């Protein structure tokens, strides 16, 4: 309290990727933390209302930190990075929490940067960004030298990425995500997935090892090996 009553579950919309049943292939890949077959629209709405409440609580306390920086005259010289380690399915594909494949709601995490002196304030960027980009960004903003061995890029440099990567369970599954295609390459290749996010934003049509998408798949696999 009082956060638990901040959002009315009855007013929560189900996500665009909601399905009435869970995909058997998803269940066989990872059963999850509870029986997904028992997930109902009402339960998703209630879980989402509580999830929104926790975000509002975090925002409130981040705001307290920002207020202290301003009171102490440190705000203008401070780089603030608001980030998260992962998202939540919140009903997408009839899933909740995390633990299944690296679908979009899990991987598209918040990244908000407040640069010193409020440079570029209010701008939005649609470029691909990876978590390994944060360390060189911090070092560069502090005036340090970025080691050549670091795989990340300085987000203030203007340099961009063609693909981003992620890994789970020490190589059980790798993600290669570009602007259009997304490859989920599994140690068990029969579990692998390739999605055309332009035509299939909710990741329902598996294109892995299909000849008409062989070039895109090969380019992404090559990028991963490199």
N, C-alpha and C positions, 0 to 999 in steps of 0.2 A: 504494500500500500504506500502511496496512492496510485502507483503506476499500473497495478493490475487491472484497474477499472478505467483506464484512460481511453481505451478503444473498444467499441461495441462490436463483438463478433458478427452480429447480424448485418452490419454494414460493410464487412470485409468481402471483397470480390475474390473468387478463386483465380489462380494464375492462368494465363493464356495457355500454358502447357499442361493443364490438368487433364487427366484421363480418368474414366469411370472405374477402370481396373488397373492393376499393376501388371506390367509386362512380365510374362514368365521368364524371359531371358534375363531381365534385371534381377528377379528373385533368385535365379540360379547363380547369378554372378555374385550377389551379396544380399543376404536375407535382411540385413539392417538391424536396428536396435529393438524392434518390436514388430508384431505381425502387420505388415503393410496391407494385407487383405482386409483388415479391420478399420482402415482409414476411411472416414466418411467426410463429405463436404462440411458438416457441422464441426467435426473435430479439427479439420484444416483451418477453418475460420477462427476457431478458438485459439489454436496454437499460433496462428498468424497475429491475432490481436495481442497476445502476450509477447510475441517476438517484437512487434512494433513498439510495445511498451518498454522492453529492455533497451531498444535503440534510443528511445526518447530519454530514458534514464542516463544512458551513456552520453548523449548529446548535452544533457543538463550539466553533467560533471565536467565534460570538456569545456563547456562554456565558463564554468568556474575557474578552470585553469587559465583560460584566455583572459578573464577579468584580472587575475592576479598578475599576469604578464604586463597588462596595460597599467595597472596600479603601480608597478615597480619600474615602469619606463623601459621594459625589455621587449615589448611586443614588436616594434618596428624592426628590430635586429634579429628576430627569431624566425627560423624556418619551422613550420608546423606541418607534420605529415599525419593525416588521418587515414588509417589503413585497416585491413582485416585479413585474417589468415585464410578464411574460406567463407562461402555463403551457405545458404540453406535451401533445400529443394522446395519447402513450403507448399507441397502438393503437386509440384511439377512431376509429370509422369506417374502420379499416384505415390510419390515418395515424400519422406520427411527427414529432416536433419541432414546427415551426410553419410558417407560410407559406400555409396554405390559408384557408378561410373562418373567420370569427371564431366558431367553435363553442365550447361551454361550457368544455371543459377548458383552452382557451387563454385564456379571458377571466375565469374565476373564480380570481383570484390570492389568495395569502395576505395578510391584513392583521391584524396583532396589535399592539395598542397597550398600553404600560405607562405609565399616567398618573403624574404626580408625586404623591407621597404614596400611591401605589397605590390611587387612587380607583377604584371599581367593579371591584376586582380579582376575577378569575374569572368575570365576566359574559360572555355571548355575545349578539350582536346579529344579527338576520336582515335588517336593513334594507339597501336598495341603497346602495352606496357607490361613488364614482368617484375616480379618481386625482387629479383636480383638487381634491378635498376636503382633501388633505394639507397644502397650503401654508397655507390659512386656519386649519387646526387648529394648525399649528406657531406661526403668528404670534399667535393668540389665547392659546395656552398660555404664550407668552413675554410676554404683557401688551401686545402691540401692537394697532394698529387694522387691521382687514381692509379693504383698498380696495374701494369699491363696484363697481369694474370686474371684480373677480375672480368667476369663475363658480362656484367651489367653496363649500361650506358648512363651518362649524366642526363637527366630529364630536362635540364636547362640548356643543353647543347644544341638542340634542334635535330639531333640524330634520331632516326626512326628505325623500326623493326618491321621485317616482313612476316615473321612468325614469332610466337612465344611458346614456351615449353613448361611442362609440369610433370611431376612423377609421384607415384603413390606406391607404398609397400615395396620399396627398393627394387623397382622395375617390374612389378606385377602389371602396371599399366603406365604408359607414357601418353602425354597429350602434346600434340603439335597443332597450334591454332593460328590460322592465317585470317585474312580479311573475309575470305569466302568459305574455305574448306577447313574442317577440323578432323584430325586423325586421333583416334584413341587406340594406340597400338599395345596389345597385351602380350604377355609372355606366352599365353595360350592364344595363338593367332585366331582360333575359331571364335574367341570372345572379342576380337577387334572390331572397331567401328570407324566408318568414314561418313561424314555428314556434309552436305552442301547447305551451309547456314543461310545463304541467300534465298534458296528455294524452299528450304526445310528448317526454319528457325527453331522449331521445337524438337528437332533431332529424332525424328520418327522413322526415317528411311535410311537403312544402312547400305552404303555404296561400296563397302570394303571389298577389294579384289574384283570389282566389276570393270570390264575392259574399257568402257567408255570414260572411266575416271582414273585409268591407270597412270596417266602422266601426273595428275595432281597428287595421287597417292605416293608415287615414286619420289616426287620432289620433296614431299614432307618427310618421308622416311629418310631420304638422303640428308636433309637438314638436321634431323635428329641424330643420325650417326656422326655427322660432322661436329 
